[in-house]
Amino acid sequence: MNTFRLGGVHPEENKLAKNHKTEVFALPSKAVVFVSQHLGAPSTPVVQKGDRVKTGQLLAKAEAFICANTHSPYTGTITKIDMATDFNGYKKPAFYIDVEQEDEWDEGIDTSDTIVREIKLDSKEIIERIKDRGIVGLGGAAFPTHVKYMIPNDKKAEFLIINAVECEPYLTSDNRVMMENAEEVLIGVEIMKKALGINCAKIGIENNKPEAIALMKKMAASFSGTEIVPLKTKYPQGAEKQLVYALTKREVPSGKLPIEVGCVVNNVGTALSIYYAVQKNRPLIDNVLTFTGKSVKENKNLLVRVGTSIRSVIDYCGGLPEDTGKVISGGPMMGKAMVNLDAPTVKTTSSILVMSEKETKRKEQTNCLRCGKCVSACPMGLEPIQLSLLSKQQRWEEAEKECAMDCIECGCCLFTCPAGQPLLDLIRVAKNNIGAIRRERSKK
């Protein structure tokens, strides 16, 4: 069974919502849409306070290379453009919208359920459409997708890799996307192949999703050059470099991107968004998210418009259990604890995970046992305990030489450590300081 070469762990899967069909979440009466929802330079607002906007209308324009457009998920009135607090507690510019309860779609957007198979746009037109419609990577990083398809002249794409692994415990939104939109996803993959000028795509799915594997294989039979590859269930199978190795046996060099070995990697949700963008002219204004947890009243998968209050989703699903310890955006391994539940959802909100106080309590920290479990578990072949010690001693340049920046922050070291050492926390501190040192170097 295909998998990556080094390390990895097997946390409890807890796919509690996997059999729950996606429900469409109701429109809110008021919404808050962040001006920028991507990695890179900020977008520039093109509407003003008092403007009435249509669903799908451009709100903020990308004016830098690594940047993404933001569109209105609603029909309504912009009541103000002001700072709003995200789930991390950071303040960011946002559009405040009074929402009308019936959509008036922007001109040229196809809202029908008819599946469009014929791809009429050429490669350049596809990339421009992806850019125009504000598509970003839905695997978590929110990197503007069109940039990945602008291949440098000295590089060549050979494989399109689709990440349908969903290796994080609890998360089931990607699984539901495949179960409910398999044909649209595969047309999206064809569009991506055409944009790259290649005919080879590999869709990696962990073997704990047999129904999705069976359905995608059946549907992919009519799409030449697209292969569904079952993968061994092992975390972090969905990490970019690990997935490239599992599907192609090619290793992405330290500090390099997958295109160095001829690969372009995108999430399965991104493939669906590209289908809607290219075939329906529809911007990225909603996303499937999983609401889940062992103690919650109802585990659900919900199609939620961007800008919806996280608290309203929680209330719809029965509220927070009494034993709630943390509410996490994403999965338990790489997700982030929310400090503001009144924050709005964004393009990449994949999960609202409710964990009990018992589940979120860290092990009591004791002295390192020198057992080597963190080293064995690291999928990047690093020595987490050494990096953490260098971080404690603020020896940033030595940590850099020991490849701290290669850490993908998967949490395998923390998960396996019997001494409860805060390995990942310390490595993150080192990475932040190394990043600052590199930025200073670049100025010289």
N, C-alpha and C positions, 0 to 999 in steps of 0.2 A: 504493500500500500504506500502510495506517494506521501512523503512528508519532508520536513526540513532536516538538516544534517545534525545540528548541535542543540543540546539542551531541551527546554520545554517542560511543562508541567501538566497535570491533569486535575484541575479544580472541578468541584461538583458542577454539573451542567445547569441544572435548575431552569430548563427551558419551559417554564410554567405556562406561558401564553402561546405555545407553538401551534395549538389546534384552534385558537380563537381567531375567527375571520376578522379582517380589518373593518372597523366601523368608521363612518365619516363623522367627525366631530362637528358639532353645531357652530355656526358663526357667532363670535362674541358681539356684544354691543359696542365695545370699545377695544381698540388694539394698539399695541406699541411695536413699531417695526424699526429695528436698528438700521441706521443709514448704511453701515458696512457690516457684512456678515461673512467675511472671507479672510484668508491669509493674504497679506500684502498691503499696498497703499490704500488709503481710504477713498471711498466714492464721493462724488460731489452732488449734493441735492439739486434737482432740476424743477422741483415744485415748491410752492410757498404756503405759508399759513393762510387758511381760507379757501384754498383750491379744492374743488371736488375732483376726485380721481376715480377711474374705472378699474375694475379687477384686471390685473395684468399690465397696467400702465407703468411706465418707467418713473421711478421716484428719485433714484440717484445713479449717476453715470460714472462708469470706469474711465479715468483719464490717465492711467499709468499702465505699464506693461503687465505687472502682476496686480490685478485689480478685477473687480466684478460688479456688474450692474445689479441694482436692487429694484424690484418691481412691487407694485401694490398687490397684496393678497386679497384686497377687499375693494368694494365700491363704497365710497363715503367721502367725508370731508376732513382735510388736514386741519386739526384744531390748533396745533402748535408743532414746532420743531425745536426740541429741547433735550436736555440730558435725561437719560433713563439708566437705571441700575440693572446690570445683568445678573445672572445667577451666581456669579463669582463675587459680586459686590462692587464691581467696577462700573463707573459712570461712562456712558457713551452717547453720542448724538443719536436721536431717534425721531421718527415721525409718530405723532399721536393722531389716531384716526377714529372719528365717530363713524361706526359701521352701519351701512344700510343692509337690511336683511335679505335683499335680492341682488344678485350679481348683475351688473351691466359690464360685459366684457369689453376689453379694449379691441379696437379694430384688427381684424385679421387672425384672431385666435379661434381655432376649431375646438369647440367644447363637446362635440359628439362622441359617442362610444365606438364609432366605426374604426376598426383597425386598418391603418394605412401601411401596406407592405412596400409599395414602389418608392424607391429613394430617388428623387428627382434632382437634388442638389449635387454639385460636384464637391471635391475635397475642400477647396478654399471656401466655398459657400457654406459648407457644413461647419467648418471651424468658426466662421464669422457668425453663423446662427447660434452656435453654442455660446460664443462670447456675448452676443446681443441679448440672449435670453437669461443671462446671469447664472449659468450652470457652474456649480462648484463640486468638489469631491465630497461625497456623502459618507466616506469611510471615517470621518472625524476631523481631518485637518482643514477642510474647506478651502483647499487650494483651487484657484480658478482653472477650470478644466481645459479651456481653450489653449492655455499656455503649454500643456503637456503635448498637444498635437502640433505645435509649431516646432518641428524637429530641426535642430541645428544642421547645417550643411555637412558637417563632418561626422554626423551620426546617422544610423539607419535603423528603423523599426523593423523587427522581424516577427515579434509575437505581441498580440494584444492579450493581456492577462486580466481576467475579470475576477475580482475578489467577492465570492459568494460564500465565504467560509463561515463568517459570523461565529468566531471562536470564543468571544467573551461570554461568560456565563450569563444567564437570564435573557439576553437579547434575542428577539425572534422576528423583528421587523423585516430583515432581509429574506428570511424564510417565507414570510407571508407575501412579499413582493414576488418571489418566484412562483409560489403556489397560485397566486391570483392574477399575475400579469406576465406569465412565461413568454407568450408570443411577442408582446411589446418589448420585453427585455431583449429577446433575441434579435428583433429588428433594430433595436438600439445598438446591439453589438455589430450588426451589419453596417450601420451608419458609421460607427467608430472605425471599423476596418477600412471602409471607403475613405474616410478622412486621412488615415495613415497610408493608404495605398498598398495594403497587405491583405492576404486571405487566410491568415492563421490566427484563430482565437482559442484560448483555453480558459474555460470557466471552472474554477476550483471550488468544490463544495465538500464540506466535511461529512463523513459517512454517518453522522448522527442525524442526518436529514434525508432518510431514504426516500420519502415521498417526493421531495423536491428534486432529488437526483433522477428518479424514475420519470417524472414529468418533464424535466428539462431535457433529458436524453431523448424522449419521445418527440418533443417539439423541435429539438435541434437537428433531427434527422433530415429535415427539409432545408437546412441552412448549411451550404457547403463550406468546409474549412473551420467550422466551429465545433470544438470537442468539449464534452462535459467530463471533468476528471474528478472522481471521488478521492478524497484525501483522508488520511488517518486523523482521527479526532485527537488533537493535541494543541495546547495553547503555547505560544501565540502564532498559530498557523496563518492567521490573516495579516500578520505584519508583512510589509511590502517585500523586504529582502528574503524573508523566509518563504513567502508564497512563490516568488520568482524561482527560488531553488527547487521547491517541491514540484513545480510544473515544468521546469526546463533543465534542471540540474546545472544552471549557470549561477555563479556567485557574483553579486554586485560588490565591487571593491569598496574598501573603507572610504567614507566621505563622498561617494559617488551616487548617482541616481540609476534606476533600472535601465534607462536608455543606453547606458554604457555597455550593457550586454544585450542590446537589441530589444528591450521590453518596454511596453507602456502599460501601466497598471491603473485600473479604475474599479470602483465599487459597483456592485450589481444595481444598487439604487441609482447611481449616476447613469448607468446604461438606460434605465427606465426614464430618467429625467431628460436624457438626450433624445430618446424616442419622441417624447412629448414636445421638446423644443424644435426638432427638425421636421417632424411629420405633422405636428399640430400648431406650431408657432407659439407654444405655451411656455411662459417663463417658469422658473423654479419658485413657487410660492407656497408649497406645502410639502409635507413629508410624513411617512409612516413612522410612528414611534410606539415603543412598547412601554406600557405601564405595568409594573410587575413587582413582586416581592412575596416572601413566604407568608406574611401576615395580612396582606391587603385583602379587602373584601372581594375585588374582582380584578383578575389579570386580563389585560386587554391589549389589542393592537389597534391603534387609532390613526386615521388620516387627519392631520391637524394643520390648519393654515398657519404660516409664519406670523408671529406677532400675538398669538394667543397666550393668555396668562397661564403659567405652569400650575398655579393654584386652582384654576378652574378645571383643568384636566384631572387633578387629584380629587377635587370635590365630586366630579362626575363619576369617578371610579370608586366612590364610597369613603373618601377621606383618608387621613393617615391613621394607622393603628396606634393604640396607646403605647406600645413598646418601641415606637420608631426611634432609631438612633441617628440615622442619617438618610437624607434623600439625595440620590446620586444621579448626575447626568452622565449617561453611558453605563458601562458595565462595572463590576466590582474590582476588576484588575487595573484598568486604565482610566476609569471614569473619575469625575471630580464631584466632591460633595457640594451641594448647593447651600449658599448662605442666604439667598433671597428667593423665596417661592413665589413672590409676586412678579418675578421677571418674566418676560415674554419668551416664547420658543423662537428658535432661529432655524436657518436652513438645515443645519446639521444636528438638530435635536433628535437623537435616535432612541432615547430611553429615559424614562423616569423610574428609577429603581429605589424602592423603599426597603431599607435594611434595619433590623432591630438593634437595640443597644448591645445585645449579646453578640450578634454577628459582627458588629463594627468595632468591638473592643480589641485592641491590639494585645499581643502576647506581652507578658511581663518581660522587660529587657534584662538580660543577663550577659555575662561575658561571652565573647566569641569562643566557640568550642573547637575552631579550626577543623570542622568536619568536612568542609569543601562542598557542601550541598549547593551553595549559591553559585559556585563555579560550574558545577555539573549542570545546573538548571539554566544558566545564561545562554540564550539562543545566539548571542553575538560572539561567544567565546571569550568574554571578558572575565576579569577577576573582581567581582563586586566588593568583596571585603577590602581588598587593597585600595580600590578607588575610594571607598568610604573613609578609610584611614587617611588617605592623602587629602580628602576634602576636610576632615576634622582639623587637620594641621595646616589647612589653607595653602597647600603646595599645588597650586593650580597648574603650573607649567608641567610638573611631573605627571599630574593627572591627565593632562592633554596628551603627553607622550604615551601614556598607557591606554590611549584611545577612549577616554571617557565620553567624547562626543559621539561615539558609535552606539552608545546606550540608547535603546529604543523605548525605555521607560515602561517596559511591559509588566514589571513587578514580580517576575518569576523568582528573583533573589529574595525579596521580602516574603513571598509566599512560602518558600522552603526553609527559611532560617529558623532553626529551633531555639535560638537565643533571642529572638525578637529584635534583632539589630535593625535600626532604621536605614537600611542600606540604600534604598531608592531615594529617600529624602536627601541623604548626603550627596549622592551622585548628581541629583538635580541641582543642588547648590553649586557643585563643582562645574556642571555644564553652564550654568548661568554666568559664573565668573569667567570661565574660559571664553564664552561668547563675548563678554565685555572686553576681554584682553584682545581677542581677534579683531573686534571693531576698532579698537585703538590702533592696532598694528596697520589696519587698512588705511588709516588716515595719514600715515607717515609716508 
